[in-house]
Amino acid sequence: MVLSEPGWAEEQADAVVVLKNVSLTYQADSDIYALANIDLSLHEGEFVCLLGPSGCGKSTLLKIVAGFISPSAGQAVMDGAAIQGADWHRGVVFQQPPLYPWLTTRDNVRFGLRMRNIPESESRQLTEEYLRKVGLEEFGNHKPYELSGGMKQRVAIARSLVNKPRVLLMDEPFGALDALTREQMQSLLRNIWWESKCTILFITHDVDEALALGTRVLVMSKRPGRIVKEFKTSFTYAISGENSNRVRYTAQFLQAREEILELINRQEISYII
């Protein structure tokens, strides 16, 4: 593991998404400063995990990348063009999957393809392909209420990936799942990422999850959120079904975990004080 300070100088030519001096202020009875001077580059095929104290602006940052909101200052660009509104090139998966309850699993996955007017034969083929990828080919005709929490999240992931986005944005997607299902979903996502080479920005409160999945882990400060540390990691490449626990108990993993926890706890305490 290599530890480095985040810096604009590290931006490379293969950056897919770039945030330059991004700040966001919510206008209410009094101004609420959510983000301040965020510099961030997401590069082709990397898995970036975002950690930080509650209320530090992690979800706000993801919404800016998604195009749901615009920054108050600074620039947010994808492939050199300003991000203006939501786009299928940036898929989003939330903690609570917003599935259409009246549609089957298959039709939920196909929904985006239909909105994009993808030819019927191609959309059917892609839908079946991604149902297989997430292990739901036998549940294609089930409605959301007939599925477990983990299954619903598989549908949400398939619905995003079937459009073959350049970037997949995930806001605590496994936060509501039990420990066993969560580990299974982490393994599924890791395999899909390896296969698809998709660029992923993943928000989590779980340090172990971030280290087990990410190729970079970014830690944010208390509000207004800033990126205060960057950890370049490679644990995800070493983890498989057989050795995941072994990797999680290595000295390197535990050292990184302690350093990140101490950094986050320091932010939490200073926020309370």
C-alpha positions as CSV (number, residue, x, y, z in Angstrom):
1,M,0.0,0.0,0.0
2,V,1.2,3.5,-0.9
3,L,0.0,6.5,0.9
4,S,0.0,9.9,-0.8
5,E,-1.6,13.3,-0.5
6,P,-4.3,14.0,-3.1
7,G,-3.1,16.4,-5.7
8,W,-4.2,17.8,-9.0
9,A,-0.8,17.1,-10.4
10,E,-1.6,13.4,-10.3
11,E,-4.3,13.8,-13.0
12,Q,-3.5,11.6,-16.0
13,A,-4.6,11.5,-19.6
14,D,-6.9,8.5,-19.0
15,A,-9.2,10.4,-16.5
16,V,-12.9,9.7,-17.2
17,V,-14.3,12.1,-14.7
18,V,-12.6,15.2,-13.3
19,L,-13.7,17.5,-10.5
20,K,-11.7,20.7,-10.3
21,N,-12.0,23.0,-7.3
22,V,-15.6,21.9,-6.8
23,S,-17.6,23.4,-3.9
24,L,-21.2,23.2,-3.0
25,T,-23.3,25.5,-0.8
26,Y,-26.9,24.8,0.0
27,Q,-29.0,28.0,0.2
28,A,-31.4,27.8,3.2
29,D,-32.2,30.1,6.1
30,S,-28.4,30.2,6.4
31,D,-25.8,29.0,4.0
32,I,-24.7,25.3,4.5
33,Y,-21.3,24.6,3.1
34,A,-21.3,21.0,2.0
35,L,-18.2,20.6,-0.1
36,A,-15.1,22.8,-0.4
37,N,-12.4,22.8,-3.1
38,I,-12.7,19.2,-4.2
39,D,-10.1,18.0,-6.7
40,L,-10.8,14.5,-7.9
41,S,-10.0,12.4,-11.0
42,L,-11.6,9.0,-11.7
43,H,-9.4,7.0,-14.1
44,E,-10.4,4.3,-16.6
45,G,-11.1,1.0,-14.9
46,E,-10.3,2.0,-11.3
47,F,-12.4,1.3,-8.2
48,V,-12.5,4.3,-5.9
49,C,-14.0,4.1,-2.4
50,L,-15.1,7.2,-0.5
51,L,-15.1,7.3,3.3
52,G,-15.7,10.0,5.8
53,P,-17.7,11.1,8.9
54,S,-21.5,11.3,8.6
55,G,-22.6,14.5,7.0
56,C,-19.3,15.2,5.3
57,G,-20.7,15.4,1.8
58,K,-20.0,12.0,0.3
59,S,-23.4,11.6,-1.2
60,T,-23.4,15.2,-2.4
61,L,-20.1,14.6,-4.2
62,L,-21.6,11.5,-5.9
63,K,-24.7,13.4,-6.9
64,I,-22.5,16.0,-8.6
65,V,-20.7,13.3,-10.6
66,A,-24.1,11.7,-11.4
67,G,-25.3,15.1,-12.7
68,F,-28.2,15.3,-10.3
69,I,-27.0,18.6,-8.9
70,S,-24.5,21.2,-10.1
71,P,-21.6,22.6,-8.0
72,S,-21.8,26.1,-6.7
73,A,-18.2,26.6,-7.9
74,G,-15.6,24.7,-9.8
75,Q,-16.0,22.3,-12.7
76,A,-17.3,18.7,-13.1
77,V,-16.5,17.1,-16.4
78,M,-16.6,13.7,-18.1
79,D,-14.5,12.9,-21.1
80,G,-13.7,16.6,-21.3
81,A,-17.3,17.8,-21.5
82,A,-19.2,19.5,-18.6
83,I,-21.5,17.2,-16.7
84,Q,-25.0,18.7,-17.2
85,G,-27.8,16.4,-15.9
86,A,-28.1,12.7,-15.5
87,D,-26.7,10.5,-18.3
88,W,-26.8,6.7,-18.9
89,H,-23.0,6.8,-19.2
90,R,-23.1,7.2,-15.4
91,G,-25.1,4.5,-13.8
92,V,-26.2,4.9,-10.2
93,V,-27.0,2.3,-7.5
94,F,-28.5,3.5,-4.1
95,Q,-28.7,1.8,-0.7
96,Q,-32.5,1.3,-1.2
97,P,-32.9,0.1,-4.8
98,P,-35.7,2.1,-6.4
99,L,-37.3,-0.7,-8.4
100,Y,-40.7,-0.4,-10.0
101,P,-43.0,-2.7,-8.0
102,W,-45.4,-3.4,-10.8
103,L,-42.6,-4.6,-13.1
104,T,-40.9,-8.0,-13.0
105,T,-37.2,-8.5,-12.4
106,R,-36.6,-8.8,-16.2
107,D,-38.6,-5.7,-17.0
108,N,-36.9,-3.6,-14.3
109,V,-33.5,-4.6,-15.8
110,R,-34.8,-3.8,-19.4
111,F,-36.3,-0.4,-18.4
112,G,-33.4,1.8,-19.3
113,L,-32.8,0.0,-22.6
114,R,-36.4,0.7,-23.5
115,M,-36.1,4.3,-22.6
116,R,-33.1,4.5,-24.9
117,N,-35.1,2.8,-27.7
118,I,-32.6,0.0,-28.0
119,P,-33.9,-2.6,-30.6
120,E,-36.1,-5.3,-29.0
121,S,-33.9,-8.2,-29.9
122,E,-30.8,-6.5,-28.6
123,S,-32.5,-5.4,-25.3
124,R,-33.8,-8.9,-24.7
125,Q,-30.3,-10.4,-25.3
126,L,-28.6,-7.8,-23.0
127,T,-31.2,-8.3,-20.3
128,E,-30.8,-12.1,-20.2
129,E,-27.0,-11.6,-20.2
130,Y,-27.0,-9.4,-17.2
131,L,-29.6,-11.5,-15.3
132,R,-27.1,-14.3,-15.7
133,K,-24.2,-12.1,-14.5
134,V,-26.0,-11.3,-11.2
135,G,-27.4,-14.8,-10.8
136,L,-31.0,-14.0,-11.2
137,E,-31.9,-15.8,-14.5
138,E,-34.4,-18.0,-12.5
139,F,-36.1,-15.0,-11.0
140,G,-36.8,-13.0,-14.1
141,N,-40.6,-13.2,-13.7
142,H,-40.6,-12.3,-10.0
143,K,-41.9,-9.0,-8.7
144,P,-39.7,-7.0,-6.3
145,Y,-41.8,-7.9,-3.3
146,E,-40.9,-11.6,-3.9
147,L,-37.2,-10.9,-3.7
148,S,-34.8,-10.6,-0.8
149,G,-32.8,-7.5,0.0
150,G,-29.7,-8.9,-1.7
151,M,-31.7,-10.0,-4.8
152,K,-33.2,-6.5,-5.1
153,Q,-29.7,-5.0,-5.0
154,R,-28.6,-7.5,-7.7
155,V,-31.5,-6.2,-9.9
156,A,-30.4,-2.6,-9.3
157,I,-26.8,-3.4,-10.3
158,A,-27.9,-5.3,-13.4
159,R,-30.3,-2.5,-14.4
160,S,-27.3,0.0,-14.2
161,L,-24.8,-2.3,-15.9
162,V,-27.0,-3.4,-18.7
163,N,-26.6,0.1,-20.2
164,K,-22.8,-0.5,-20.2
165,P,-22.0,2.9,-18.4
166,R,-18.5,4.3,-18.4
167,V,-18.9,5.0,-14.7
168,L,-20.9,3.2,-12.0
169,L,-21.7,5.3,-8.9
170,M,-22.7,3.4,-5.8
171,D,-24.1,5.1,-2.6
172,E,-23.7,2.6,0.3
173,P,-25.3,-0.1,-1.8
174,F,-24.8,-2.9,0.7
175,G,-25.4,-0.9,3.9
176,A,-28.8,-2.4,4.6
177,L,-27.7,-6.0,4.0
178,D,-26.8,-8.7,6.6
179,A,-23.1,-9.6,7.0
180,L,-23.2,-12.8,4.9
181,T,-25.2,-11.3,2.1
182,R,-23.0,-8.2,2.1
183,E,-19.8,-10.3,1.7
184,Q,-21.5,-12.2,-1.2
185,M,-22.5,-8.9,-2.9
186,Q,-18.9,-7.6,-2.5
187,S,-17.6,-10.7,-4.2
188,L,-20.2,-10.4,-7.0
189,L,-19.4,-6.7,-7.5
190,R,-15.6,-7.4,-7.6
191,N,-16.1,-10.1,-10.2
192,I,-18.3,-7.8,-12.4
193,W,-15.7,-5.0,-12.1
194,W,-12.9,-7.3,-13.1
195,E,-14.9,-8.5,-16.1
196,S,-16.4,-5.2,-17.2
197,K,-13.4,-2.9,-16.5
198,C,-16.0,-0.3,-15.5
199,T,-14.9,2.7,-13.4
200,I,-16.6,2.7,-10.0
201,L,-17.0,5.3,-7.3
202,F,-18.3,3.6,-4.2
203,I,-19.5,5.3,-1.0
204,T,-19.3,3.3,2.2
205,H,-19.0,3.8,6.0
206,D,-17.3,0.4,6.3
207,V,-13.5,0.7,6.3
208,D,-13.0,-3.1,5.8
209,E,-15.4,-3.0,2.8
210,A,-13.5,0.0,1.2
211,L,-10.1,-1.8,1.6
212,A,-11.4,-5.1,0.3
213,L,-12.9,-3.5,-2.8
214,G,-11.0,-0.4,-3.8
215,T,-7.9,0.3,-5.7
216,R,-8.0,3.8,-4.1
217,V,-9.6,4.8,-0.8
218,L,-10.3,8.5,-0.3
219,V,-11.0,9.9,3.2
220,M,-13.1,13.1,3.5
221,S,-13.0,15.7,6.3
222,K,-16.0,16.9,8.3
223,R,-18.3,19.4,6.6
224,P,-17.5,21.2,4.5
225,G,-16.1,18.1,2.9
226,R,-12.6,18.0,1.6
227,I,-10.5,15.0,0.5
228,V,-7.8,14.9,3.2
229,K,-6.0,11.6,2.4
230,E,-5.7,9.1,-0.4
231,F,-4.7,5.4,0.1
232,K,-3.7,3.4,-2.9
233,T,-4.5,-0.2,-2.2
234,S,-4.2,-3.6,-4.0
235,F,-6.0,-5.9,-1.5
236,T,-8.9,-6.4,-3.9
237,Y,-6.6,-8.2,-6.3
238,A,-5.5,-10.7,-3.6
239,I,-9.0,-11.5,-2.3
240,S,-10.9,-14.5,-3.5
241,G,-13.5,-16.8,-1.9
242,E,-10.8,-18.9,-0.4
243,N,-8.5,-16.3,1.0
244,S,-10.6,-13.3,1.8
245,N,-10.3,-13.7,5.6
246,R,-6.5,-14.3,5.3
247,V,-6.0,-11.0,3.5
248,R,-8.2,-9.1,6.0
249,Y,-5.9,-10.2,8.8
250,T,-2.6,-9.4,7.2
251,A,-0.4,-6.7,8.9
252,Q,-0.7,-4.4,5.9
253,F,-4.5,-4.6,5.9
254,L,-4.8,-4.0,9.6
255,Q,-2.3,-1.1,9.5
256,A,-4.3,0.6,6.7
257,R,-7.5,0.0,8.6
258,E,-6.2,1.5,11.8
259,E,-4.8,4.6,10.0
260,I,-8.1,5.3,8.2
261,L,-10.2,4.7,11.3
262,E,-8.0,7.0,13.3
263,L,-8.3,9.7,10.6
264,I,-12.1,9.4,10.5
265,N,-12.5,9.3,14.3
266,R,-10.3,12.5,14.5
267,Q,-12.7,14.2,12.2
268,E,-15.8,13.0,14.1
269,I,-14.4,14.2,17.4
270,S,-13.3,17.6,16.1
271,Y,-16.8,18.0,14.6
272,I,-18.5,17.3,18.0
273,I,-16.1,19.7,19.8
